[in-house]
Amino acid sequence: MLLASSHLGLQFSFNDKGLGPVRPSWRGKCVDAGDFNASLCNNKLVGAKAFHAAAMAMAGRSNPGHFPSSRDLHGHGTHVSSTAAGSEIHDAGMGAFSRGTARGMAPKARIVMYSVCDSGVCPEADIIAAVDAAVKDGVDILSMSLGPKVQPPLPANLNYPSFIVIFNGRTNTRTLTRTVSKVSEEAETYNVTVVAPEHVKVTVTPTTLEFKKLNEKKSYTVEFRSLARGNVTSGWDFGHIVWENKEHMVRSPVAFQWMN
């Protein structure tokens, strides 16, 4: 089971008492990430990983004081996972009320927790990377319970399309088209800037978008060409496309995957 959120891994709901060995076909594991130590896992919590590369790339910074973690900072992942597959707890209650036995819907199931939200955002690229890992690790059921921090709408974070580009052995070129809408009333011109891995050539057409009125739509085409020639190991890499002027900036995250 995979719950695409984050977890605490220290609660009674994750007690592995009475559980037999994990099935031999399970290929996942717990991985140290930030303040989460893999030793917190047991025969109940059998996998934990953090997928935050796209969130960090979208933030446009490398913060030495911030580390992606599988740990649940707000209790949400702990709540959801224990509801789905928490172990049986006797004499549980809310303070002095509602005493009784608490258990998840499938108390004998194992739990695998992959964290995909960081810095208030849950990028599609991180979610897809976690799902991809879950399939490879051999999870049976995937449950996603996640969401970004709600913020007031701003021109810089409205209407920004993301890109997911997959290269395989049959083609090294992908061409995608996106349409954006003007969300402010004044006339504006945006110029494009691209940040991509060194083994990817990105061509945006046109390189300038001119808007004259509110809700006006403009389309642009992006060609992604892999220059790796088979030298890149299967996996993910990230970049972004930025449309900006002196007042506003719209950042579109890009996730690249190579499938050998």
Phi and psi in degrees as a GROMACS rama.xvg file:
@    title "Ramachandran Plot"
@    xaxis  label "Phi"
@    yaxis  label "Psi"
@TYPE xy
-124.507  129.324  LEU-2
-115.646  112.469  LEU-3
-80.8841  72.8636  ALA-4
-147.958  -150.997  SER-5
-123.904  166.285  SER-6
-139.749  163.229  HIS-7
-96.5329  -45.2269  LEU-8
73.7089  17.846  GLY-9
-125.752  7.04903  LEU-10
-96.1305  161.176  GLN-11
-62.6483  -25.2126  PHE-12
-62.9252  -16.2965  SER-13
-104.916  18.7893  PHE-14
-67.5434  134.136  ASN-15
-101.723  17.0888  ASP-16
-60.6764  130.107  LYS-17
85.7165  -0.295599  GLY-18
-90.1537  139.562  LEU-19
-80.8425  -173.828  GLY-20
-61.5584  151.124  PRO-21
-69.9791  142.299  VAL-22
-58.998  143.466  ARG-23
-60.5919  -25.0715  PRO-24
-77.7709  -7.75988  SER-25
-71.3255  125.002  TRP-26
-112.601  -0.902832  ARG-27
-85.3743  -177.796  GLY-28
-164.264  171.837  LYS-29
-93.3252  138.332  CYS-30
-123.697  132.393  VAL-31
-57.2524  134.326  ASP-32
-152.63  111.337  ALA-33
60.5729  -123.269  GLY-34
-90.1967  9.76752  ASP-35
-99.2682  126.781  PHE-36
-103.333  130.201  ASN-37
-59.6882  -20.6494  ALA-38
-67.9434  -12.6343  SER-39
-72.0002  -17.0999  LEU-40
-75.3429  160.919  CYS-41
-149.838  -156.192  ASN-42
-78.8346  -5.21281  ASN-43
-100.143  -53.2971  LYS-44
-92.1003  96.2849  LEU-45
-102.453  -0.0676149  VAL-46
-159.451  141.237  GLY-47
-156.735  127.171  ALA-48
-146.056  157.078  LYS-49
-115.962  129.808  ALA-50
-120.901  92.6562  PHE-51
-128.978  12.8172  HIS-52
-61.7193  -43.4248  ALA-53
-68.1212  -38.6665  ALA-54
-61.8978  -40.7718  ALA-55
-66.3708  -38.8359  MET-56
-67.2355  -39.1773  ALA-57
-65.113  -34.2476  MET-58
-70.1853  -19.031  ALA-59
68.2648  32.191  GLY-60
-152.755  159.719  ARG-61
-121.54  101.094  SER-62
-96.7436  110.518  ASN-63
-65.075  -15.8339  PRO-64
-94.2755  1.6845  GLY-65
-121.12  129.64  HIS-66
-129.619  129.221  PHE-67
-55.418  138.417  PRO-68
-140.433  152.166  SER-69
-86.417  -6.50972  SER-70
-72.2  141.802  ARG-71
-81.4674  115.016  ASP-72
-90.3401  -16.8963  LEU-73
-125.165  -3.31427  HIS-74
90.4537  -7.39473  GLY-75
-67.8773  -48.8016  HIS-76
-63.6874  -37.6149  GLY-77
-63.0591  -43.0107  THR-78
-61.5595  -51.1215  HIS-79
-65.0984  -44.4572  VAL-80
-68.3077  -37.6932  SER-81
-70.9324  -30.8164  SER-82
-66.3233  -39.3568  THR-83
-76.0719  -44.655  ALA-84
-146.859  26.8885  ALA-85
-65.1613  143.808  GLY-86
-68.1475  161.435  SER-87
-70.0187  132.084  GLU-88
-125.861  120.069  ILE-89
-86.6091  149.603  HIS-90
57.0167  40.6188  ASP-91
-86.9414  157.961  ALA-92
-178.008  174.321  GLY-93
-102.857  91.5446  MET-94
66.8591  -122.213  GLY-95
-97.5847  9.06808  ALA-96
-112.336  157.741  PHE-97
52.7172  46.7818  SER-98
-71.3658  143.993  ARG-99
166.894  -162.996  GLY-100
-99.1995  127.547  THR-101
-109.554  140.098  ALA-102
-154.111  155.882  ARG-103
-78.8179  176.926  GLY-104
-65.3819  -32.5156  MET-105
-132.044  77.4747  ALA-106
-65.075  -18.0449  PRO-107
-94.0301  -3.36305  LYS-108
-75.2982  152.438  ALA-109
-86.0728  156.216  ARG-110
-118.06  133.543  ILE-111
-124.325  127.77  VAL-112
-119.744  119.842  MET-113
-117.607  120.051  TYR-114
-87.44  129.479  SER-115
-127.808  2.46129  VAL-116
-112.34  134.642  CYS-117
-152.087  142.991  ASP-118
55.2746  33.8084  SER-119
81.7714  5.41961  GLY-120
-129.915  156.21  VAL-121
-129.466  77.7803  CYS-122
-62.421  145.275  PRO-123
-58.7387  -36.6083  GLU-124
-62.4282  -40.9945  ALA-125
-67.6966  -39.1783  ASP-126
-62.7319  -45.9499  ILE-127
-65.0741  -39.7408  ILE-128
-61.6591  -39.2589  ALA-129
-67.8368  -42.443  ALA-130
-63.6876  -41.9714  VAL-131
-59.6223  -44.0556  ASP-132
-65.6147  -38.0202  ALA-133
-61.8008  -42.9041  ALA-134
-63.5482  -44.8002  VAL-135
-65.8149  -34.4567  LYS-136
-74.8897  -21.7288  ASP-137
99.3969  27.0228  GLY-138
-68.293  152.593  VAL-139
-96.7785  -37.5105  ASP-140
-132.21  132.487  ILE-141
-111.166  129.463  LEU-142
-127.811  121.887  SER-143
-105.374  126.108  MET-144
-137.585  96.8259  SER-145
-157.663  166.118  LEU-146
-179.679  147.983  GLY-147
-77.7462  164.826  PRO-148
-66.7936  130.539  LYS-149
-78.0081  126.513  VAL-150
-127.182  154.492  GLN-151
-60.9131  143.131  PRO-152
-68.0178  136.489  PRO-153
-130.443  151.378  LEU-154
-55.0675  -31.21  PRO-155
-74.8347  -19.5437  ALA-156
-121.963  18.9382  ASN-157
-96.9392  144.567  LEU-158
57.389  42.8085  ASN-159
-107.651  108.97  TYR-160
-77.7828  141.844  PRO-161
-96.8912  161.92  SER-162
-125.574  135.868  PHE-163
-124.22  116.171  ILE-164
-117.736  121.258  VAL-165
-114.298  122.943  ILE-166
-103.835  136.618  PHE-167
-132.498  -173.49  ASN-168
-69.6104  -14.2579  GLY-169
-91.0813  -28.9822  ARG-170
-146.678  142.376  THR-171
-113.655  10.1503  ASN-172
-129.906  133.372  THR-173
-129.106  135.555  ARG-174
-122.647  125.038  THR-175
-128.1  148.172  LEU-176
-119.78  137.357  THR-177
-129.594  150.172  ARG-178
-121.04  131.583  THR-179
-119.65  155.146  VAL-180
-119.717  144.992  SER-181
-72.9806  128.991  LYS-182
-115.785  8.43386  VAL-183
-131.05  162.754  SER-184
-84.658  -30.6956  GLU-185
-74.3754  153.372  GLU-186
-67.4283  138.104  ALA-187
-146.739  155.135  GLU-188
-124.34  131.384  THR-189
-115.026  137.965  TYR-190
-112.176  150.293  ASN-191
-100.093  145.149  VAL-192
-132.783  139.658  THR-193
-121.093  134.337  VAL-194
-121.719  121.46  VAL-195
-146.478  160.585  ALA-196
-57.1083  151.6  PRO-197
-63.3885  -21.7926  GLU-198
-96.5402  19.9318  HIS-199
-130.43  127.679  VAL-200
-99.3766  126.084  LYS-201
-117.406  126.019  VAL-202
-120.994  120.172  THR-203
-106.029  132.473  VAL-204
-133.699  122.559  THR-205
-77.9664  174.047  PRO-206
-94.3519  -5.25765  THR-207
-134.256  135.843  THR-208
-118.687  125.513  LEU-209
-111.363  124.512  GLU-210
-116.236  139.861  PHE-211
-116.084  -16.8596  LYS-212
-150.905  163.685  LYS-213
-61.8784  138.962  LEU-214
68.707  8.31316  ASN-215
-67.0733  139.162  GLU-216
-108.606  142.034  LYS-217
-136.11  142.423  LYS-218
-112.983  151.182  SER-219
-142.685  155.393  TYR-220
-115.894  139.753  THR-221
-124.39  125.048  VAL-222
-103.354  124.506  GLU-223
-108.79  121.244  PHE-224
-123.226  120.418  ARG-225
-79.9603  128.168  SER-226
-103.864  10.8838  LEU-227
-71.219  -30.5126  ALA-228
53.6744  42.2732  ARG-229
81.6826  4.55036  GLY-230
-91.3187  -1.12962  ASN-231
-98.8856  129.528  VAL-232
-68.3969  144.067  THR-233
-52.4536  133.623  SER-234
159.644  -164.351  GLY-235
-115.785  150.085  TRP-236
-143.464  165.965  ASP-237
-139.397  157.202  PHE-238
-161.208  -163.601  GLY-239
-160.493  157.835  HIS-240
-116.232  128.907  ILE-241
-121.013  127.05  VAL-242
-104.44  125.802  TRP-243
-151.834  158.499  GLU-244
-138.553  -162.802  ASN-245
-70.8141  -19.7012  LYS-246
-104.916  -37.6983  GLU-247
-132.055  156.356  HIS-248
-141.365  131.211  MET-249
-119.85  115.674  VAL-250
-104.962  125.936  ARG-251
-109.837  111.602  SER-252
-68.9683  146.311  PRO-253
-126.037  129.035  VAL-254
-115.719  128.24  ALA-255
-110.1  136.034  PHE-256
-129.193  134.736  GLN-257
-107.207  128.937  TRP-258
-120.074  103.696  MET-259
